[in-house]
């Protein structure tokens, strides 16, 4: 082991240009990657522990110094303080938009060579601790995933690894972060396969396992082996309840759809406000009022889930002024209160991030699912279905909404099973997660993380062809060594240009550099040696309109569609109407093969 680490240190002092072939073979070897995945998992686990402690510390500070027994009036300003601290840190120290953590990881993989900035290794931990600790209605899981991914990316770049290895170690970091924060190694590994959408082989899964297990072991060491949510289920799975679980899966799918679209809607509206302090002021006031009326919207909301699982459902009412409308044990009022929480949770989450806070949608989707379980069972109790268990539907509801929001049924199933020790509910979890996912996918093919990238054509998918095309960039396949001609030039001048060129294609430009046509050798082959026509025939007489134009901002998938539709071998590229160059099928195929080799996992 000592000699192995000595080799690592020796290598780190060599530049990429001075790496010998023997060193390269050793450093790209499987065992070196496994060693690095262990280091990434160790760092991710420590980051998860630090984040959990930081949030807990800030939250205790807020509760001890701000909370009051009379309706928590001071919590009206608490979220504003946390969001303002995060806003100032991001604006004046970090100076980068942290955004949605998972979306940023996906964008880095598809568009930025799996490269994340160094400050992502710590920025999300600091800012999300203040946002969540002071009451921001978001989760810490996306920030820790971004932190872990950044650690993996930067460790890989330190050793000058290639794209596919950098991507693998980035995935190891994300898996370690999720596994560490939840103490759920299986869910952490599946998360990278399902949500980050990596196509990797069995051999590449080993580093993911090493990283997830290492991170989980670190959190076990520092935080103990207790699960995130403990529940004593009164009854196990009953076959007679399957219709209820199917119906509940449809319900959670609809809630997931509503949550996702509401979040997008409000984030877009908030983004139209350009002044960050105006956004902070308006958003903080709105968020403070929501938390004042619906205290379960405070922070991650895990305390509410624990109350539902323990049977202390009346505690979710504590601190709300709505409790004065009826008796604490008024089940109808409590059910309507839960409905209000479900309706306003997307607003609270969107307002938190839109106002300048930092956090993710992992925890909001879990929280929303838990409350949905209580609401669903309470409604059925009114119609006589008294045998359904609130803790049971709270757990499967968490999986249902998460599966729909993230388009990740496997991740949600194993996550809930691991963080609750609820493996006896594996069948209901599978039913609800699957039905919710199908329901959500019917209306919205993209998840909350992938929609922004899919709209811009920057999303990697499990389809290999589309993934490779996404990784390709149009500007890297444009050829610009074509000789241009003007429409008013004569045939004689055109022949003179042709004699000095090794191309058989000539773009015709206007005086302003705009493409107005093309001339090919085939178009003039029959007349190019007829000298009698040299002065009477002009380029405009022999040019043709290209079958299609490629815009400089188009995706490679769109470019390939145009080639397939037109049957052309070369197509011109324009920016606006100005000529840029040409793209050829042969160039695309050459780059495609190179990218495919570059990203394929052995």
N, C-alpha and C positions, 0 to 999 in steps of 0.2 A: 504493500500500500504506500509505503514511504517513497519507493522508487517511482510509483505511478504519479504521485503528486509532484515529485521532482521533475518528471517529464512535462507535466502541465505547466509548471512555473517556467521551465526552460523554453517551452514553446511560446508562452505569452510574451516573451521578450524578443521574439522574432517577428519581423514584419511579414505581411502577406506575400511580398515579392521574394523573400528569402526562404520560404518554406521548402524544404527538400521533399522529394517524392516519397521518401520513407516516412518522414514526419507526417505528410499529408495522409498517407494510408493509415498510419496509426491513429491520427487525430480524427479522421472520419469514421473510424471503426465503431462497431456496435458497442464495445465495452466503454469507450470514451463517452459516447452519448448517454449510456446508462449512468455513468458516473456523474455527468452533468445534470441528468434528470434528478438524481438524488440531491445534488446541491440546490437545484431549482426548487424541489419539493421542500427542502429544509428552509430555504429563504421564504417561500410562500407560506409555510406553516407559521413561521415566526411573525410574518406580516399579518396573518389572520389573528394570531394571539394579540398582537399590538392593537389591531383595529377593535377587537372585542373589548379589550381593557380600556381603550381610549373612549369608546362610546359609553361604556359603563361609568367611567369616571365623570365625563361631562354630564351624563344624565343624572347621576347622584348629586352633582353640584347644583343642577337646575332644580331638582326636587327639594333639596335641602334649603335652597335660598329663594326660590321663586314660588313654589306651589303653596296654595292655601287650601284650607278645608272648605271654604265657602265658594263652591263652584269653580275653583281654580281660576279666579279672575286674572291673576298675573300671567297665566299661560297665554293670554291674549298677545303678549309681547314677546314671550319666550322664543317662538319660532323665528320671529323677525331678527332677534339678536344672533341666533345661530346662522341664519342665511346671510346676514350682513357680514359676519366674520368670514364666511366662506367666499362671499363675493369679493371682499377686499383682498383676500389671499390670492384668489385666482387672477384678479385684475392687476395687482401691483407687484406680486412676487412670482407667481407661476407664469403669468402672461400667456396662457394658452387655454383654449376652450376644452374642458375635460369631457363635456357632453355625456352621452350614454356610453358607459364603459364597454358593453358587449359590442355595440355597433362600431365603436372605435377599433376594437380588436379585429372585427371582420373586415373593416376598411383597410387596416394595416396589412392583413393577409393578402387581400385582393389587389390593392393599389400601391402599397408602399413597401413591398419586399419584406413583409412581416417585421417591419422596423417600428418600434415605439420609442418615444423620447425618454431620456433617463428620468425626468421628473415624474413620469407616470408611475415610477416605482414607489413613490411616497406621497405624491400630491393628493391622490384620491383618499388615502387613509386619513390625512390631516383634515381635509375639507369636509369629508362625509362625517367625520366624528363630530364636528361642530354642528353640521346640518341636522343629523339624526339625534344627537344628544340633546339639543335644544328643542326638539319636537318636530322637525321636518318630516313630512309623511312619505318617506322613501326608505329604501333598504340599503344594507351595506354589502350585499353579495356582488353586485356588478362592480363596485369600486375595488373589492378585493380580487375579483377576476382580472380586472385591468392591471392591478398592481402585480399579481402573479405573472400575467402575460408579459408585462414590461420587464420584470426580472429575468424571465426566460429569454426574451428577445435580446436584452443587453448582455447577458452572460454569453449567449451564442455569438453575438457580434464581436465580443471581446476576443474570441478565439477564431474570428474570421471564417465562420462556418458558412456553408452554402444555404441557399434559400430554403430547401426542403427541411434541412436540419434546424435552421432558425425557427421555421414554422412549427416543427415538432416540439422544440423546447418552449416556444411560446405557448403551445397547447398544454404542455406539462405544467407551466406556471399557472395557467388558468385553472387546470384540473386541481392543482395543489391548493390554490386559493379557495375554490368552492369546497373541496374536501375538508380543508382545514377549518373553515368558518362554520361548517355544518357537522363536522366529524363524520363525514359520509364519503368514504373513498370510492365506492362503486358509482354513486351519483356524480362525483367529481370527474371520473373518467368518462362516463357516458355523456356528460355535459359537453365535453370537447368533441365527441363524435357526432352528436345530434344537433347541437346549437351552433358550434363553430364549423360544422359540416366538413370535417376533414376526411378525405378518402385515404386511409392508411391500411397497411397490411398487419397481420398478426404479429410480426416481428416488431413493428413500430408501436404496438400497444404496450409492450413491456416497459418502455420509459414512462408512459402515462401511468401505469400501475405503480411503478417505483415512486414517482412524484406524488401521486395521490396518497399512497400508503405512508410515505415519509411525512407529508404535511399533517395527516391525521394523527400520526404518532406524536408529533410535536404538540398538537393541541391536547391530546390525551395527557401528555406529561405536564403541561402547564395549567390546563383547565379541568382535568379529571375526565372520567369516562362517562359521565352522565349524558343522556341524550338531550337534545334541544327541547323537546316536548315529551312529557311522560303522561301516560293515560292508562287507566285501568278500565278496559272495555267490559261492560256489563254482560255482553253476549257476543259470540263469535258470528261469523258469516252465516246467514240463513238463505237457502236457495229461494224461498218464497219472496225474498226482498229484491230479487234481480230486476223485476219491472220497475221498482222504485229507483234502483241505481241507474238504469237506462234513462229514465225520465230525468233524474238528477244530472246525468251526464249532458243531456241536451240543455238543461237549465244553466249549468256552469259554462257550457260552450257559448251560450248567448250572453252571459255575463262577461265572459272573456272578450267577446267581440265588442260589446258595449264599452268595456274598460279601455280596450286598445284604441278604438276609434275616437272615444272621448278624449283620451290622452293626446292623440295626434291633433285633434281639432283645437284643443285649448293651447297646446304648445305652439301651434302655428299662429294663433291669435296673439299670444303673448310675445312671440318673436317679432311681430310687427312694431312693437314699441322699441324704439332705438335707444332711448336713455336707460342705462342699467339701473339707475337709482329710482327712476319712476317705476320700473318693473318691480324692483324690490319693495317699494313703498306700497303700491297697489296690491301686489301679490301677498305681502306679509299681512296686510289688514284682512284680506279675504281668508287666508289660511288661519290666522288667529281666531277669526269668528267661527270658522268651521270646527276647529279643535275645541273651542269654548262650548259650542253646542253639542258636538259629538266627540267627547274625550277619547274614544278608541282610535281616532285618527291621529293621535299624538304618536310620533316616532314610528318605529317599525310595526307596532301593534301586536307584538308577540304576547304581551301580557293579556290581551283580550282572548287570544287563542288558548292560553293556559287556563283562563277562567272557564271557557266553554268545555275544555277537555276534562276539567276537574268537577264540572257540574255546578260551579258557582256563577251561573249565568246572570244573576242579578247585579254582579259587580261591574258589568260593562256599562251599567247605567250611572255609576258613581260619578259625581261631579257635574253631571249634565243638568242644565236648568229645566230640561224637558221632564226630568223626574218629578217635578212638582205638579205635573198634569194628572198624575194618578198614583196609585199605590205601587210600592217597589215590586210587588208580586203580581202586578197586572200583566199577564202574559201577552195580551193583545197589544198593549202599549209598547212592551218590550220588542215584540215582533215588528211593529211599525218603526221603532227606533233602529232595529237592525236593517230594515229596508232603507232607511235614510242614510245609514252608514255605507251601504252598498252603492247607493246612488251618488254620494258625494265623495267617495274615495278617489275616483279618477280626477276630480277637480283638485283635491288636496295634493295629490301626487304631482300633477301637471303644474300647479301653482308653486310648489316647492322648488322644482327644477327650473321653472320659468323665471322665478324671482331671483335666481342666482345660487340656489342650493345645489349640492352634489349628492347624488344617490341613484339607486337603481330601482327596477320594478320587480325584482325577485320577491322581496318581502311584501310589497303591496299585493302581488298576486296570491301569495300564500295567505295573507291576512284576509283578503277578499273572499277566497275560497272557504276559509273557516267560518266566516260570518254567513256566507251563502248556505253552508250546511245547517247552521242553526235556524236560519230563516225558513229553509225548505222543510225541515222537520216540524217546526212550529206551525206552519201553514197546514201540513198534513195532519197534525194533531187536532186541528180545528174540524177536520172532516172525518175524524174517527180512526185514523191510522196511528194508534198509540204505541205500537210495538217498536217503532223506529228509534234508534239511539242517537242522541245529539252528539256525543263524542265520536261515534263512528262516522257520521256524515260530516262532522267537522274535519276529520282527517281526509276522507276521500274528496271532500270539497276543495281542500287545499291542492290536491293533485289535479283535480278537474280544471280549475281556473288556471293554474300554472301551465298545464298541458295545452290549453287553448291559447293563452297569451303568448307563450314561447314556442308553440308548435313543437313541443318536446315531450311526448307521452312517456317515453322510457325514463328520461331524467326525472320527471315528476313522480312516477311510480316508485322508483328506487330511492329517491330523496325522502319521500314521506315515510317509506318503510324503514329507512335507516335512522332518521331523526326522531322517530317515535317508537321504535321497536315494534312497529305494527305490522309485522309480516303475516299475521293471521288474517289481515284484511287485504292480502295481495290480490285476490280475485276481484273484490269490489273496486280496489284501486285501478286495476287493469280495465275493468268495464267503464268506469266513469272517465278515466283519462283518455281512453280510446274514443268513446262517444263524444266527449267534449272536443277532442282534436278534429274529429270528422266534421262535427257541427261548425266549428270555427273555420276550418279549411274550405268548407262549402261557400262561405261568404267572403273570406279573406285568405288568399293563398300565401300571404307573407306574414311572418311573425312581427312582433313589436320591434324587434331588433333589425330584421332584414328589409323591412319596407323602404326605409330611406335609401338603402343601397340598391335595391331592386329597381326602384324608380329611375335611378341614374345608370343602370346597367353595370354596376360594380360589385354585384353579389356573386360569390362563389357558391356552387351547388354541388351535390353529389354526382351530377351528370358530368362525366369527365370532359366531354367535348366543350360544353358550355363553360366549365371551370377554366380550361386552358385558354379559351377565347377571352374570358374576363381578365385573365392575367396578361394577355397581350395588349399592347397599346398601339393605337393607329399611327402615331408619329414615328414609331420604330419600323414600320413597314412601308412608309412613303418613300418613293424614289423621285429624286429631283433633278436627275441628269438628262432630262429631255430638252432638246433644243426647241425653243418656241418660235413661231412665225406670226406675221400679221396678215389680216384678211386682205389688205390691199397690195400685198406682194404678188409679183407675177410668177407664172409657172417656172420660168427660167431661174428666178431667184430661189424658188423652192427647191428645184433640182440641185442648185449649188449648195444649199444647206444640207440636203440629203447626202450629197457626196462627202461631206465632212463629218457625218454623224454615224454612229454605230447602232442607232435605234431605228425602228421601222414605224414609229408613232410620233406625231408632231402636234402639240397643242397649239391652237390658233387663239391669239389674244387680241383684245382691243387695245386702244392707246392707254387705257387706264388699268391694264393688267387683268382684265376680266376674261374668263374663258368663254369663247363664243362657239367653239367647235373643235374638231380634231381632223387630222389628215393622216391616213395610213398608206403605206406603200401599195397595198392592194387596190386602194381607191384610184391611184394614178399610174398603175403599172402599164396600162395600155397606151398612155399618152406622154409619159415622162421622157421618151426619147424622140418625140415629134417636135423638132425645133421650130416648126412653123407656128406652133401654138404658144411658144415661150413668152411672147409679148402680148398676146391677145387673151390669154387665159389667166385668171387670177385665183389666188388661194380660196377666196370666198366661193368660187365656182365649183371647187372640188371637195371642199370640206363637208363633213357630216356632223350631225348632232350626236354626242355620246349617248348610249342607251340609258345611262343613269349617272348621277353625280353623287359623290360621297362628301358629306359635310365633315369638316375637321373635328367636330365634337361628337361624331357618331361612335357607337360602340362597335367592337369587332364582330359581335353577333349580328348586328344590323348590316355591317359591310358584307358578311358572308351571305346573308339573305339576298342582297342585291346581286351578288355574283351568281347565285343560284337562279334567281329569277330572270336575269338578262342573258345568262350564258356567255357573258363577256369574259375575256382573259385579262384585260386591263381596264380600269376605271379611273377617271380623274378625281382629284380631291380639291375642293374649293373651301375657302373661308369667307363666308358671305357669298360674293360672286367672284372674288379674286382667286386666280389659279395658284395652287400650292404645289402639286405634283401628281404622280400616278401611283396606284396600288395595283400590283399584279398577283394573280393566283399563285404563281410559282414562289414569289417572295413570301406570301402568307403561309404557304405549306412549309417552306423552309423554316420560318420562325416558329410555326406551330410545332414542328418536330423537335426543335431545340428547346422550347418551353416545356413540352411534354416530358422530355428527358430530364430537364432541370427540376421539375416538381414531383416526378413520380417517386413513390416510396418503394424501396426494395423489399 
